[in-house]
Structure formats: structure tokens, C-alpha cells
């Protein structure tokens, strides 16, 4: 089970790095998405920083819980924004990383997994 948890953690970190980097570099798709919602592109920076910071924090054991909470929050915000555009299918898929991050965050490690 520890291998599965590690794989999920690595995948969440990579997804969060990709999502955060796209926002921080103001990728045209992200800017257009925010414009579609009527949001100023400035808001790409805090959300991108949350996602990138969460990814970095989750790979350090002492800050893993904070990182997972940040990843869950970032993907939940993104998912909610996608739902606002009316794209419910993609919105639901976007909540999967948030749910996985919450699952890892709330899971209590066994003595053999520490």
C-alpha cells in the first residue's frame, strides 16, 4: 500500500506543478479561462502559487500535510471555477486530484508505513 500512496503523491505533485506553472506563466488558455469567468488575470498568480507551493511542500515529509491541503484547495478552486463555466464533466474530473489529496491528508499512517 505504501507504493500506491507514493505513486499517488508523486502524481499529485506533478499535476500541481503543471497546473501552477501554467497559471504563473500566464498560459494563454489560463488567461482566456479567467477572462471567460470575468476574473482579472492577476488572480492567476495566487492560485498558481498555491498549486506550485503545495506541490513543493508535499514532497518534504515535515510539510507534507500542508502541501496536500494546498493541493486539495487549489484543485477544488479550479474545479469550482470549471463548474461555473457549465462544463460539469471536466469539473468533476478536475475534483479527482482534490479528493485524492484529501484522502492522503486524512489517512493515518500505520506503524509499519512511517
DSSP file (Angstrom, degrees, kcal/mol; ACC not computed):
  #  RESIDUE AA STRUCTURE BP1 BP2  ACC     N-H-->O    O-->H-N    N-H-->O    O-->H-N    TCO  KAPPA ALPHA  PHI   PSI    X-CA   Y-CA   Z-CA
    1    1 A X     >        0   0    0      0, 0.0     4,-2.3     0, 0.0     5,-0.2   0.000 360.0 360.0 360.0 -30.7    0.0    0.0    0.0
    2    2 A X  H  >  +     0   0    0      1,-0.2     4,-2.2     2,-0.2     5,-0.1   0.868 360.0  53.0 -63.6 -35.2    2.9    2.3    0.7
    3    3 A X  H  > S+     0   0    0      2,-0.2     4,-2.6     1,-0.2    -1,-0.2   0.917 108.7  49.6 -65.5 -42.7    4.0    2.1   -3.0
    4    4 A X  H  > S+     0   0    0      1,-0.2     4,-2.5     2,-0.2    -2,-0.2   0.921 111.1  49.6 -61.4 -44.1    0.4    3.1   -4.1
    5    5 A X  H  X S+     0   0    0     -4,-2.3     4,-2.5     1,-0.2    -1,-0.2   0.903 111.4  49.1 -61.6 -42.0    0.4    6.0   -1.7
    6    6 A X  H  X S+     0   0    0     -4,-2.2     4,-2.6     2,-0.2    -2,-0.2   0.911 110.4  50.3 -65.8 -42.6    3.8    7.2   -3.0
    7    7 A X  H  X S+     0   0    0     -4,-2.6     4,-2.6     2,-0.2    -2,-0.2   0.926 112.0  47.8 -61.7 -45.0    2.7    6.9   -6.6
    8    8 A X  H  X S+     0   0    0     -4,-2.5     4,-2.6     2,-0.2    -2,-0.2   0.915 111.6  50.8 -61.8 -43.5   -0.4    9.0   -5.9
    9    9 A X  H  X S+     0   0    0     -4,-2.5     4,-2.3     2,-0.2    -2,-0.2   0.921 111.8  46.7 -60.6 -45.7    1.7   11.6   -4.0
   10   10 A X  H  X S+     0   0    0     -4,-2.6     4,-2.5     2,-0.2    -2,-0.2   0.918 113.1  49.1 -64.2 -43.8    4.1   11.9   -6.9
   11   11 A X  H  X S+     0   0    0     -4,-2.6     4,-2.6     2,-0.2    -2,-0.2   0.901 111.3  49.7 -63.7 -40.6    1.3   12.2   -9.5
   12   12 A X  H  X S+     0   0    0     -4,-2.6     4,-2.5     2,-0.2    -1,-0.2   0.910 110.9  49.9 -63.5 -41.7   -0.5   14.8   -7.4
   13   13 A X  H  X S+     0   0    0     -4,-2.3     4,-2.5    -5,-0.2    -2,-0.2   0.929 112.3  47.2 -63.0 -44.6    2.8   16.8   -7.1
   14   14 A X  H  X S+     0   0    0     -4,-2.5     4,-2.4     2,-0.2    -2,-0.2   0.912 112.8  48.7 -64.3 -42.6    3.4   16.6  -10.8
   15   15 A X  H  X S+     0   0    0     -4,-2.6     4,-2.7     1,-0.2     5,-0.2   0.908 112.8  48.4 -61.7 -41.7   -0.2   17.7  -11.7
   16   16 A X  H  X S+     0   0    0     -4,-2.5     4,-2.8     2,-0.2     5,-0.3   0.881 110.2  50.8 -68.9 -38.3    0.0   20.5   -9.2
   17   17 A X  H  X S+     0   0    0     -4,-2.5     4,-2.7     2,-0.2     5,-0.2   0.933 112.8  47.2 -61.9 -45.2    3.4   21.7  -10.6
   18   18 A X  H  X S+     0   0    0     -4,-2.4     4,-2.0     2,-0.2    -2,-0.2   0.931 115.9  43.4 -63.1 -46.1    1.9   21.6  -14.1
   19   19 A X  H  X S+     0   0    0     -4,-2.7     4,-1.5     2,-0.2    -2,-0.2   0.920 117.0  46.1 -66.8 -43.8   -1.3   23.5  -13.2
   20   20 A X  H  X S+     0   0    0     -4,-2.8     4,-2.7    -5,-0.2    -2,-0.2   0.899 112.0  50.6 -66.5 -40.5    0.5   26.0  -11.0
   21   21 A X  H  X S+     0   0    0     -4,-2.7     4,-2.2    -5,-0.3    -1,-0.2   0.892 107.1  54.4 -64.9 -39.7    3.2   26.7  -13.6
   22   22 A X  H  <>S+     0   0    0     -4,-2.0     5,-2.7    -5,-0.2    -1,-0.2   0.883 113.1  43.5 -61.6 -37.6    0.6   27.3  -16.3
   23   23 A X  H ><5S+     0   0    0     -4,-1.5     3,-1.2     3,-0.2    -2,-0.2   0.921 113.1  49.6 -74.1 -43.7   -1.0   29.9  -14.2
   24   24 A X  H 3<5S+     0   0    0     -4,-2.7    -2,-0.2     1,-0.3    -1,-0.2   0.818 113.2  46.6 -67.5 -29.7    2.2   31.6  -13.1
   25   25 A X  T 3<5S-     0   0    0     -4,-2.2    -1,-0.3    -5,-0.2    -2,-0.2   0.409 111.5-124.9 -89.2   2.6    3.5   31.8  -16.6
   26   26 A X  T < 5 -     0   0    0     -3,-1.2    -3,-0.2    -5,-0.1    -2,-0.1   0.939  29.5-155.9  51.7  56.3    0.0   33.1  -17.7
   27   27 A X    >>< -     0   0    0     -5,-2.7     4,-2.4     1,-0.1     3,-0.6  -0.323  23.0-116.7 -56.5 140.7   -0.5   30.5  -20.4
   28   28 A X  H 3> S+     0   0    0      1,-0.3     4,-2.5     2,-0.2     5,-0.2   0.836 114.2  54.2 -54.4 -36.3   -3.0   31.8  -23.0
   29   29 A X  H 3> S+     0   0    0      2,-0.2     4,-2.2     1,-0.2    -1,-0.3   0.892 109.8  47.3 -65.3 -38.4   -5.5   29.1  -22.1
   30   30 A X  H <> S+     0   0    0     -3,-0.6     4,-2.5     2,-0.2    -2,-0.2   0.919 112.2  48.9 -68.9 -43.1   -5.5   30.1  -18.5
   31   31 A X  H  X S+     0   0    0     -4,-2.4     4,-2.4     1,-0.2    -2,-0.2   0.924 113.3  47.8 -61.4 -44.2   -5.8   33.8  -19.2
   32   32 A X  H  X S+     0   0    0     -4,-2.5     4,-2.4    -5,-0.2    -1,-0.2   0.894 110.5  52.3 -64.1 -40.0   -8.7   33.0  -21.6
   33   33 A X  H  X S+     0   0    0     -4,-2.2     4,-1.2     2,-0.2    -2,-0.2   0.927 111.4  45.4 -62.1 -45.8  -10.4   30.8  -19.0
   34   34 A X  H  <>S+     0   0    0     -4,-2.5     5,-2.9     1,-0.2     4,-0.4   0.895 112.0  52.3 -65.6 -39.0  -10.2   33.5  -16.3
   35   35 A X  H ><5S+     0   0    0     -4,-2.4     3,-1.2     1,-0.2    -1,-0.2   0.886 104.1  57.2 -63.4 -38.2  -11.4   36.1  -18.8
   36   36 A X  H 3<5S+     0   0    0     -4,-2.4    -1,-0.2     1,-0.3    -2,-0.2   0.834 109.3  45.9 -60.6 -32.4  -14.4   33.8  -19.6
   37   37 A X  T 3<5S-     0   0    0     -4,-1.2    -1,-0.3    -3,-0.3    -2,-0.2   0.484 119.1-113.0 -87.7  -3.6  -15.3   33.9  -15.9
   38   38 A X  T < 5 +     0   0    0     -3,-1.2     2,-0.4    -4,-0.4    -3,-0.2   0.721  69.9 141.5  79.5  21.0  -14.8   37.7  -15.7
   39   39 A X      < -     0   0    0     -5,-2.9    -1,-0.3    -6,-0.2     2,-0.1  -0.765  56.1-113.5 -99.8 142.8  -11.7   37.4  -13.5
   40   40 A X    >   -     0   0    0     -2,-0.4     3,-1.9     1,-0.1     4,-0.2  -0.468  25.5-121.5 -67.9 140.7   -8.7   39.6  -13.8
   41   41 A X  T >  S+     0   0    0      1,-0.3     3,-2.0     2,-0.2     4,-0.4   0.697 105.0  80.8 -59.2 -17.7   -5.6   37.7  -14.8
   42   42 A X  T >> S+     0   0    0      1,-0.3     3,-1.7     2,-0.2     4,-0.6   0.865  80.9  65.6 -52.8 -36.8   -3.9   38.9  -11.6
   43   43 A X  H <> S+     0   0    0     -3,-1.9     4,-1.3     1,-0.3    -1,-0.3   0.573  83.3  74.7 -69.9  -7.8   -5.8   36.0   -9.8
   44   44 A X  H <> S+     0   0    0     -3,-2.0     4,-2.7    -4,-0.2    -1,-0.3   0.860  90.8  58.9 -65.9 -34.4   -3.7   33.5  -11.8
   45   45 A X  H <> S+     0   0    0     -3,-1.7     4,-2.7    -4,-0.4     5,-0.2   0.944 106.0  42.0 -66.0 -51.0   -0.8   34.4   -9.5
   46   46 A X  H  X S+     0   0    0     -4,-0.6     4,-2.2     2,-0.2    -1,-0.2   0.919 119.0  45.7 -64.1 -39.8   -2.2   33.5   -6.1
   47   47 A X  H  X S+     0   0    0     -4,-1.3     4,-2.2     2,-0.2    -2,-0.2   0.917 114.8  47.6 -68.5 -41.3   -3.9   30.3   -7.4
   48   48 A X  H  X S+     0   0    0     -4,-2.7     4,-2.9     2,-0.2     5,-0.3   0.900 111.9  50.0 -63.7 -40.8   -0.7   29.3   -9.3
   49   49 A X  H  X S+     0   0    0     -4,-2.7     4,-2.9    -5,-0.2     5,-0.3   0.887 109.6  51.8 -65.6 -38.4    1.4   30.0   -6.2
   50   50 A X  H  X S+     0   0    0     -4,-2.2     4,-2.2    -5,-0.2    -2,-0.2   0.928 113.9  43.4 -61.8 -45.2   -0.9   27.9   -4.1
   51   51 A X  H  X S+     0   0    0     -4,-2.2     4,-1.8     2,-0.2    -2,-0.2   0.921 118.3  42.9 -69.5 -43.9   -0.7   25.0   -6.5
   52   52 A X  H  X S+     0   0    0     -4,-2.9     4,-2.2     2,-0.2    -2,-0.2   0.919 115.6  49.1 -68.7 -42.9    3.1   25.2   -7.0
   53   53 A X  H  X S+     0   0    0     -4,-2.9     4,-2.7    -5,-0.3    -2,-0.2   0.890 109.6  52.7 -62.6 -39.8    3.8   25.8   -3.3
   54   54 A X  H  X S+     0   0    0     -4,-2.2     4,-2.1    -5,-0.3    -1,-0.2   0.900 108.3  50.7 -61.9 -41.3    1.6   22.8   -2.4
   55   55 A X  H  X S+     0   0    0     -4,-1.8     4,-0.7     2,-0.2    -2,-0.2   0.925 113.3  44.8 -62.9 -44.6    3.5   20.6   -4.8
   56   56 A X  H >< S+     0   0    0     -4,-2.2     3,-0.7     1,-0.2     4,-0.4   0.907 114.2  49.1 -66.9 -41.3    6.8   21.6   -3.3
   57   57 A X  H >< S+     0   0    0     -4,-2.7     3,-1.0     1,-0.2     6,-0.3   0.832 103.6  60.1 -68.9 -31.5    5.6   21.3    0.3
   58   58 A X  H 3< S+     0   0    0     -4,-2.1    -1,-0.2     1,-0.2    -2,-0.2   0.696  97.5  58.7 -75.0 -15.7    4.1   17.8   -0.2
   59   59 A X  T << S+     0   0    0     -4,-0.7     2,-0.6    -3,-0.7    -1,-0.2   0.610  92.1  77.4 -87.0  -9.8    7.4   16.3   -1.2
   60   60 A X  S X> S-     0   0    0     -3,-1.0     3,-1.4    -4,-0.4     4,-0.7  -0.886  79.6-142.6 -98.3 118.9    9.0   17.3    2.1
   61   61 A X  G >4 S+     0   0    0     -2,-0.6     3,-0.8     1,-0.3     4,-0.4   0.840  97.7  53.1 -52.0 -39.3    7.9   14.9    4.9
   62   62 A X  G 34 S+     0   0    0      1,-0.2    -1,-0.3     2,-0.1     4,-0.1   0.771 120.3  32.8 -70.1 -24.3    7.6   17.6    7.5
   63   63 A X  G <> S+     0   0    0     -3,-1.4     4,-2.6    -6,-0.3    -1,-0.2   0.229  85.9 109.6-113.8  12.4    5.4   19.9    5.4
   64   64 A X  H <X S+     0   0    0     -3,-0.8     4,-2.9    -4,-0.7     5,-0.2   0.889  77.2  51.0 -58.2 -43.5    3.5   17.1    3.5
   65   65 A X  H  > S+     0   0    0     -4,-0.4     4,-2.1     2,-0.2    -1,-0.2   0.902 111.8  47.0 -64.6 -40.3    0.2   17.7    5.2
   66   66 A X  H  > S+     0   0    0      2,-0.2     4,-2.3     1,-0.2    -1,-0.2   0.923 113.1  50.2 -64.9 -43.2    0.3   21.4    4.5
   67   67 A X  H  X S+     0   0    0     -4,-2.6     4,-2.7   -10,-0.3    -2,-0.2   0.915 110.3  48.6 -61.2 -44.7    1.3   20.7    0.9
   68   68 A X  H  X S+     0   0    0     -4,-2.9     4,-2.7     1,-0.2    -1,-0.2   0.885 110.8  51.2 -64.2 -38.0   -1.6   18.2    0.5
   69   69 A X  H  X S+     0   0    0     -4,-2.1     4,-2.4    -5,-0.2    -1,-0.2   0.904 111.3  47.9 -64.4 -40.3   -4.0   20.7    1.9
   70   70 A X  H  X S+     0   0    0     -4,-2.3     4,-2.8     2,-0.2    -2,-0.2   0.909 112.0  49.2 -66.5 -42.1   -2.8   23.3   -0.5
   71   71 A X  H  X S+     0   0    0     -4,-2.7     4,-2.5     2,-0.2     5,-0.3   0.936 112.2  48.3 -61.9 -46.4   -3.1   20.9   -3.5
   72   72 A X  H  X S+     0   0    0     -4,-2.7     4,-2.1     1,-0.2    -2,-0.2   0.918 113.8  47.0 -60.2 -43.9   -6.6   19.9   -2.4
   73   73 A X  H  X S+     0   0    0     -4,-2.4     4,-2.5     2,-0.2    -2,-0.2   0.925 111.9  50.0 -64.3 -45.5   -7.6   23.6   -2.1
   74   74 A X  H  X S+     0   0    0     -4,-2.8     4,-2.3     1,-0.2    -2,-0.2   0.918 114.3  43.1 -61.2 -45.4   -6.1   24.6   -5.4
   75   75 A X  H  X S+     0   0    0     -4,-2.5     4,-2.7     2,-0.2    -1,-0.2   0.836 112.3  54.0 -72.1 -31.0   -7.8   21.8   -7.3
   76   76 A X  H  X S+     0   0    0     -4,-2.1     4,-2.4    -5,-0.3    -2,-0.2   0.913 110.4  46.9 -66.8 -41.6  -11.1   22.4   -5.5
   77   77 A X  H  X S+     0   0    0     -4,-2.5     4,-2.3     2,-0.2    -2,-0.2   0.940 114.2  47.3 -63.1 -47.0  -11.0   26.1   -6.5
   78   78 A X  H  X S+     0   0    0     -4,-2.3     4,-2.2     1,-0.2    -2,-0.2   0.917 112.2  50.1 -61.0 -43.5  -10.1   25.2  -10.1
   79   79 A X  H  X S+     0   0    0     -4,-2.7     4,-2.3    15,-0.2    -1,-0.2   0.910 110.0  50.0 -61.7 -42.9  -12.9   22.6  -10.2
   80   80 A X  H  X S+     0   0    0     -4,-2.4     4,-1.7     1,-0.2    -1,-0.2   0.895 110.0  51.1 -62.6 -39.5  -15.4   25.0   -8.9
   81   81 A X  H  X S+     0   0    0     -4,-2.3     4,-0.8     1,-0.2    -1,-0.2   0.893 108.9  51.0 -65.3 -38.6  -14.4   27.6  -11.5
   82   82 A X  H ><>S+     0   0    0     -4,-2.2     5,-1.2     1,-0.2     3,-0.9   0.902 106.9  54.0 -65.4 -40.3  -14.8   24.9  -14.2
   83   83 A X  H ><5S+     0   0    0     -4,-2.3     3,-1.7     1,-0.2    -1,-0.2   0.877 101.1  60.9 -59.9 -36.8  -18.3   24.1  -12.9
   84   84 A X  H 3<5S+     0   0    0     -4,-1.7    -1,-0.2     1,-0.3    -2,-0.2   0.764  98.0  57.5 -63.1 -24.5  -19.1   27.8  -13.2
   85   85 A X  T <<5S-     0   0    0     -3,-0.9    -1,-0.3    -4,-0.8    -2,-0.2   0.583 119.5-111.6 -80.5  -8.8  -18.4   27.6  -17.0
   86   86 A X  T < 5S+     0   0    0     -3,-1.7     2,-1.5    -4,-0.4     3,-0.2   0.423  79.8 128.2  94.2  -0.3  -21.1   24.9  -17.3
   87   87 A X     >< +     0   0    0     -5,-1.2     4,-2.0     1,-0.2    -1,-0.2  -0.640  26.0 167.0 -90.3  82.3  -18.6   22.1  -18.1
   88   88 A X  H  >  +     0   0    0     -2,-1.5     4,-2.4     2,-0.2    -1,-0.2   0.841  69.0  55.0 -69.8 -34.0  -19.7   19.7  -15.4
   89   89 A X  H  > S+     0   0    0      2,-0.2     4,-2.2     1,-0.2    -1,-0.2   0.966 113.8  39.5 -64.9 -51.5  -17.9   16.6  -16.8
   90   90 A X  H  > S+     0   0    0      1,-0.2     4,-2.2     2,-0.2    -1,-0.2   0.849 113.7  56.8 -67.1 -32.7  -14.5   18.3  -16.8
   91   91 A X  H  X S+     0   0    0     -4,-2.0     4,-0.8     2,-0.2    -1,-0.2   0.917 108.0  46.8 -61.9 -43.3  -15.3   20.0  -13.5
   92   92 A X  H >< S+     0   0    0     -4,-2.4     3,-0.8     1,-0.2     4,-0.4   0.913 112.2  49.6 -65.5 -42.8  -16.0   16.6  -11.9
   93   93 A X  H >< S+     0   0    0     -4,-2.2     3,-1.3     1,-0.2     4,-0.5   0.869 106.0  58.1 -63.3 -35.9  -12.8   15.1  -13.3
   94   94 A X  H 3X S+     0   0    0     -4,-2.2     4,-0.5     1,-0.3    -1,-0.2   0.710  99.0  59.5 -68.2 -19.8  -10.9   18.2  -12.0
   95   95 A X  H <X S+     0   0    0     -3,-0.8     4,-2.5    -4,-0.8    -1,-0.3   0.613  83.7  82.4 -83.6 -12.0  -12.1   17.3   -8.5
   96   96 A X  H <> S+     0   0    0     -3,-1.3     4,-2.6    -4,-0.4     5,-0.2   0.937  91.0  47.9 -59.8 -48.3  -10.4   13.9   -8.6
   97   97 A X  H  > S+     0   0    0     -4,-0.5     4,-2.5    -3,-0.2    -1,-0.2   0.891 111.5  51.9 -61.0 -35.3   -6.9   15.3   -7.6
   98   98 A X  H  X S+     0   0    0     -4,-0.5     4,-2.3     2,-0.2    -1,-0.2   0.924 111.0  47.2 -63.4 -43.2   -8.5   17.3   -4.8
   99   99 A X  H  X S+     0   0    0     -4,-2.5     4,-2.3     2,-0.2    -2,-0.2   0.900 112.2  49.4 -65.7 -40.9  -10.2   14.2   -3.5
  100  100 A X  H  X S+     0   0    0     -4,-2.6     4,-2.5     2,-0.2     5,-0.2   0.904 110.6  50.4 -64.8 -40.7   -7.0   12.1   -3.7
  101  101 A X  H  X S+     0   0    0     -4,-2.5     4,-2.4    -5,-0.2    -2,-0.2   0.914 111.7  48.0 -63.9 -41.4   -5.1   14.8   -1.9
  102  102 A X  H  X S+     0   0    0     -4,-2.3     4,-2.5     2,-0.2    -2,-0.2   0.891 109.3  54.0 -64.7 -38.7   -7.7   14.9    0.9
  103  103 A X  H  X S+     0   0    0     -4,-2.3     4,-1.1     1,-0.2    -2,-0.2   0.932 112.1  43.5 -60.9 -46.2   -7.7   11.1    1.1
  104  104 A X  H  < S+     0   0    0     -4,-2.5     3,-0.2     1,-0.2    -1,-0.2   0.895 113.8  52.3 -65.0 -38.9   -3.9   11.1    1.6
  105  105 A X  H  < S+     0   0    0     -4,-2.4    -2,-0.2     1,-0.2    -1,-0.2   0.883 114.1  41.0 -64.8 -39.7   -4.2   14.0    4.0
  106  106 A X  H  < S+     0   0    0     -4,-2.5     2,-0.3    -5,-0.1    -1,-0.2   0.594  91.1 105.3 -88.5 -10.7   -6.8   12.3    6.2
  107  107 A X     <  -     0   0    0     -4,-1.1     2,-0.6    -3,-0.2    -4,-0.0  -0.514  66.1-138.8 -73.6 133.6   -5.2    8.8    6.1
  108  108 A X        -     0   0    0     -2,-0.3    -2,-0.1     1,-0.0     2,-0.1  -0.830  22.0-125.2 -92.5 121.5   -3.5    7.8    9.3
  109  109 A X        -     0   0    0     -2,-0.6     2,-0.1     1,-0.1     5,-0.1  -0.375  21.8-123.7 -66.7 142.4   -0.2    6.0    8.6
  110  110 A X    >>  -     0   0    0      1,-0.1     3,-1.6    -2,-0.1     4,-0.7  -0.418  26.7-106.4 -77.7 161.5    0.3    2.6   10.1
  111  111 A X  G >4 S+     0   0    0      1,-0.3     3,-0.5     2,-0.2    -1,-0.1   0.834 122.3  52.6 -58.5 -32.8    3.2    1.9   12.3
  112  112 A X  G 34 S+     0   0    0      1,-0.2    -1,-0.3     2,-0.1    -3,-0.0   0.614 107.6  52.7 -79.7 -11.1    4.8   -0.1    9.5
  113  113 A X  G <4        0   0    0     -3,-1.6    -1,-0.2     1,-0.2    -2,-0.2   0.503 360.0 360.0-101.4  -6.0    4.4    2.7    7.0
  114  114 A X    <<        0   0    0     -4,-0.7    -1,-0.2    -3,-0.5    -2,-0.1   0.519 360.0 360.0 -55.2 360.0    6.1    5.6    8.9
